[in-house]
Amino acid sequence: MTEPTHFATGNTPDAPRSDHPDLLQALAADLHEVGYTLEGVAELLGESANAALDRDQLIPAQIVTEEAAASEPRTAALAAVVRFWLLAVPQEAEVLDAALPRTRAAGLAALGLAKITGTQVTAEADLRPYGWDSGDGGVEIWVASDLAAHQRPGVLRYDHVLGIGQASTTLVQSTIRRPAGRALDLGTGCGIQTFHLLQHARHVTATDISARALAFTRFNLLLNADALDIDPAHPEDRVSLRLGSLLEPVAGEAFDLVVSNPPFVITPRTAGEAAADQFTYRDGGLPGDDIVASLIRSLPDVLAPGGTAQLLGNWEIREGSAWDERPQSWAGPDADAWFIQREQVGPEQYAETWLQDSSETRDRRHYQDAYGAYLADFASRNVEGIGFGMVFLRRPAAEPRIRRFEEITYPIEQPVGPHLGAAVERADWLAEHDVSAAHLLVAEDVTEERHQRPGAEHPGVILLRQGAGLRRTNLLSTELAGFVSACDGELTAGQIIGALEALLGGTEEFDGDAFRRGLLAEVSNLVRDGFLLPADPA
């Protein structure tokens, strides 16, 4: 087992330093005092410029902060900090000294966040406010990462440490938040998932194949020690940092919860390629979708009984095959598995997305060669599409209860994690209860929709729609619609089905047993998907 990385030593070249506790404390105080918070930045920039910045468009914020630089001192100080980090505009040392008086430009340089050339200071990393509602109140921190493509020229460095992106926030929003003893953040990057895990896990182990990524994570944890409930003198009491690939650093250990935003991007491999030739934040170094396949097969081995894992992934869709053929082959029969495909794109769009992501479009010849390599790589395996989605795995304490592979490409409610957790609870409830004996209620967010031709006596289409969570729509038969309309918690499901059988039966052709079995199965599906809920869930 790999020994944990010590927090106060082992600083990595070209990464922020975390061995200056006094400077870290000073920086946190300066950032708070100057108003470098989500609310402070939003108020300074205004709604339009702030929204543009979220899209990585810097010009509106540049215009606003240029004007703010000439205003009263506190506003000018915040504008200088925003320009320095969010816009990556070099600042004069005396301006930063005034804006961050405890840290000053020299302190930023000592922490590895800045480079001083003469009187000018240039950002060596991105540092931005980040926050969330923990349920017990808001949590706000600052997160350091490498400067992004829109903040710097040229192709990204291969050991680029990614900041807060769409994939990381997707995983944050989809993670089921429950108290956990031991949690694992596999492929931590700059530490985003770890920050959230610390709110409900007693101890978090964060791993990465990149020493620079762990250096950023260590810096972020210690900069935000108070907000994350970490003792700076003994951070290992709550967090362990491990260097290594995939599950190697935690071999033989068991966790209650694992989350991972792994390097799942499918990238062409070349003969003689070294790890230094790969973008570590996204490329797993294996051909095709093998990195995701490997994780899904092996993650149950590091889960404690009842433990869960949630991750994001890409999977190849081969010509003539269903999207879930490969994911189904990866999910073993002894674990619960739930895949939700959120998007599917063709090889061309996939190549364009990831070449743009790493700024490889800036060299026309390189872009053409790399684009061609993507298409040739996919063609070699007859890949006609690439799926992206969320994966939930569980090592069941008894028998597996969940095996779902579904495609949901429309907008869903965020955060969706609580709804996924409720769905898992319903699956467990169904496995332990007789639905026919249950008293059921229609969920509060469910509405019914009926469509019929003008003049028709009966509706031709009856739909149930969810307004929350996964926002499913269910097509109802006449008898199922009748069942749902009677679900007020007074009668059991079996009693309602019996009443419908008496109403609709009576002919020789009517098969009462088949009617009851079929309707009960449909009712169970409505419970599984959250349209109907047990009035007495215990």
PyMOL commands that set and color helices and strands:
alter all, ss='L'
color gray80, all
select helices_A, chain A and resi 21-34+38-45+47-54+59-68+73-85+93-99+104-110+149-151+166-174+192-197+211-223+235-237+248-250+275-277+290-302+325-330+347-357+364-379+417-432+435-437+478-485+493-504+512-528
alter helices_A, ss='H'
color red, helices_A
select strands_A, chain A and resi 91-92+114-117+120-123+126-133+138-145+180-186+201-208+239-243+255-260+303-318+336-345+383-394+403-407+439-442+446-451+461-466+473-476+488-492+532-534
alter strands_A, ss='S'
color yellow, strands_A
deselect
rebuild
show_as cartoon
